[in-house]
């Protein structure tokens, strides 16, 4: 069966670091899945309270920016077709993949009980814009460490059992923002939805026209500006 196509509706849980990460990393794939009838839930570890943009947010406090980015993410998630959205509100830039965060992620996984889990690749030190944000790498590390061996094993974090959260193991883990993909999704048809969602993150994108031009450059090398084709790439690990 084609990757990312399932015979029955799936619950897809997306755990990433910041507002706008889901849309930037894999928004077209998520939009495609939503329109195929799958349920999508977001859990964002921070509210992006240090994501200042000199042209739009320089006079805000971190608290003001946090509130704004909550609103922007809700609007973007609505465009994608996300059915539930949660924030852990860890301070932006300070994600550490320690046991406390691992427990929190296991809690989320056991509470949501997803079939499919989406995060990002913790091994990706470099990105198209230079160094990859440490929060991205830390978030991916915390999620992968939570998935295996903890989420499906009752011996890990027994205090979660006392909360009624039974062990649960996703069938597939999709790591976005990866430099070692094994799965490529053609998302050309869903790219306009991704762009519509991203435009809700106004505090982050700056000049809209310049942003649109930057995003056009993400077309595949074998396509043209007149007939662009877009892909999103993942490292997928399957457990069932």
Buried (B, 14 or more C-beta within 10 A) or exposed (E): EEBBEBEEEBBBBBBBBBBBBBBBBBBBBBBBBBEEEBBBBBBBBBBBBBBBBEEBBEEBEBEEBBBBBBEBBBBBBEBBBBBEBBBBEBBBBEBEBEEEBBBBBBBBBBBBBBBBBBBBBBBBEEEEEEEBBBBBBBBBBBBBBBBBEBBBEEEBBEEBBEEEBEBBBBEBBBBBBBEEBEBEBBBBEBBEBBBBBBBBBBBBBBEEEEBEEBBEEEBEEEEEEEEBBBBBBBBBBEEE
